[in-house]
Amino acid sequence: MKNIWLFALAIALSPTGYAQSVKVSVVPVESVDDFKAWLGKPVDAARASSTASYPGRLLQLPVGRKTQLPIVVTGLPSPAPHALRFVANVEIFGTDGKPLGVSPRCCEAMIAKGSTERAVLLGSTVAVEPETGRPKGSYTVRVTVTDGTEKWTASEVLPYGDTSGPGSHEIPRLRMNVPPSQLEPGGAGDRRDCLSLPTPSEVIKCSEKKQ
């Protein structure tokens, strides 16, 4: 019986020591910086596990504007039994199920041995931008995250629509692998100064000028 118990214990703890279920989420947002601020630093595990409650989460993609797709991993072992490296692949499919874009190894995060973080936001991001004039439809974003040993997947259906024109069959623009420097203060994509403007319309105009 002793040998059987030790064998069962080894299964429970191997290969990476995940004592609970690891989960991957992809969250459509306009501002990664705002999402980071909401998650906190270090990442608040409770908020990371309920990203549907994030007030800036987009339920429908704005046509003609970029939507960022940050990736969150929750359910991490605490403390981490060893250094962990999470790497994500992102695929985007059209309404007809045909692939529109892929961004392999686009986003990653490192967890140090002994870390007590139970959730992490992967660095860098992927963006999607439906073309103006496209008929209504949806994209499906499929994310696969691996630590080199195990894999976890998540899918998110993102509706979009523009019925103001006759529509077209142009392939929507997908902006994959946004360089981290563009998301940092002072980078080309840094639009946080726009948030200080007094009205929503001024904020939107300022943000569009910096795209």
N, C-alpha and C positions, 0 to 999 in steps of 0.2 A: 504493500500500500504506500509505503514511503516513496518508492521510486515512481509510482504512478502520480503521486501528488507533485513531486518535483517536475515531472514532465509537463503536467498541466500548467504549473506556474511558469515554466519556460515559454509555453505557447502564449500565455497571457501577456508576457512582457516582450516578446520578440515580434519583429526584428528591430523596431524603433522605439518600443515602449509606449505606444499610444494607448492610454488607459481609457480614453473616451473617443467618441466618433468625431473624426475630423470632417469639417464641412467647408466647401468652397462657395463663395457668392460673388456674382458680378453685378455692379450697381450702376445704372445709367444716371449720370449727373452732368450738370453744366460746368461746375467748378470742382476740380479735384482738391484745391486748397481748402474750400469750404467743407468738403467732406472729411478731409484730414482733421480739420479743427473740431468737427463734430465728434469724430472718433476719439480724439484726445491723444496725448503722448505721455506715457505708453498707451497703446490702443485699449480702450475700454471694452473688455470682453463681452459685457452684457449688450452694449450697443452694437458691436460687431456681429453678434448673433441675431440681431433683429434689425437688419438694415432696411427692412420695409418701412420702419418707423422714421427713417431719415426724411426730414421735411423737404429736402431738395431733390429727392429721388424723382426721376422723370417717368411718368406713366405712358407718355407718347413722345416719340422723337420729333424735335422741331426740324422742319424741312429747311435745308439751306444753311443750317448751323451745325457745328460739330458737337457731338455728345461724347463725353469721356466715359470710359468703362473700367473704373478701378476694380481690382480683385482683392477680396478679403478671404483669409483662411482662419477658421476658428477651431476650437477643440484641441489645441496644442497641449502636449504633456507639460506639466509644471511640477518640479523644475525639469527643464529639458535634459534628457539623459546624456546627450552629446550634441555637438553642433549640427544644426539642420539647415538645409538649403532647399527652398521651394522655388520651382521654376514652372512657368505657365506657358502653354500654347493656346492661342485664340483662333477660332474659326468663325466666319460669318456666312450665313446662308440666306438666300432670298426667299420670297414667298413661295416660289416654285420648288424650293428645296435644293436648288443648285448653289454650289459654293461661289461666293463673291470675293472672298479674301481670306488669307491665312497669315498669321504672325507667329512663327515658331520661336519659342524661348524669348518671348518679348518682355516678360516681367518676372522679377524674382525678389526673394527676400532671404536674409540670413538670420538664424536664431542661434545665439551663443549657448554653449553648454552651461547648464545651470540656470538659464533664463526662466523667470516665472511668468513671462508673457503667455497668455492663453489664446491670443489672437494677433494677427499681423496683417498689415496692408502691404501688398506687393509694390515694389518700386516700379517706376515708369508706368505707362498706361497705353491703351489702344483707344482710338476714336473712330466714330462712324458718322457720316454726313450724307443724308439722302439729298439727291439733286432736286432743285426747285422744279415744279411742274410734273413730278412723278405722280401716278395714280396711287390710291390707297393700297397699303400692303403691310408687310412686316418683315423684319429681319430676325433670324434666330442666331444668338451668340452662344457658342459652345466653348467652354473653358476646360482645359485639362491641366491639372497641377500635379507635379510629382516631386518627391523628395529623393529620387534616385532608386527607391525601393518599392514604394507604393504609389498609386495614382488615384486621384479624385476628380470627378467631373461635375460640371454644373451647366445648365442651359437657361437662357433667358430669352423670351419672345418679346421683341420690341416693335410695337405698331407705329406706323407713320402714315401720313396722308396729306394730300393737297388736291382739293377738288376745284380749285379756282381756274384751272386751265384744262386743255384737252389731254394733257399727259404726254409722256414720251417713253421710249424704251431705252434710254441711256442708262448705262451701268452707274449706280450711285458711287460717289467718291468715298473711299475708305481710307482713312489716315491711320496707318498702323505704326506701332513702335515709336510713339512720341518721345523724343529725347528727354531724359530727366531734366536737363538744363533749362528746357523751355517751361518746366513746371515750377522751377525754383524762383525765389525772389530776384527780380532784375532780368530774368530770362525773357526770350521773345514772346512767350505765352503768358507772362505774368500780367494778369488783368485786375489784380486786387485793388489798385488805386481807383478803378472805376466804381468800386462799391461805395466810395465816399460821396458820390454825386447825389443830389437831392431827390431825383425822381427815377422810377424804373425805366422810363424811356431813355433817359440820358445814360443810365448804366448800360443798357443794351447797345446804344449807338457807340459808346466808348469801347465796349468789349469787341464789337464787330470791326472797328478800325484797327484793333490790335491783332486780329486773326491773320 
